[in-house]
């Protein structure tokens, strides 16, 4: 089995922007399953590596967006956060994970801010 190719696929899936909540949930399930397979084959936790982007690296890229006009950020209400959480935690079709809750909240924020 080509573990580096699986790791590359996980990274690409993780970086894909998906607006459809159900598709985003299924992507999260796929990422989790593939990541577990890589770990069982003796590879590293790919998701942990992806989520560990240093804050300093993020700061170095901010100058790339300085000319873009600032928009007013629209956050989520407490009710909307609860709805995102419940859509993952109480869905009998999926195994709830922290990543899936994050993706549900991220999708809702993107919906409100695009």
Helices and strands as residue ranges (DSSP letters): H 3-15, H 21-40, H 46-51, H 55-61, G 62-65, H 78-89, H 98-112
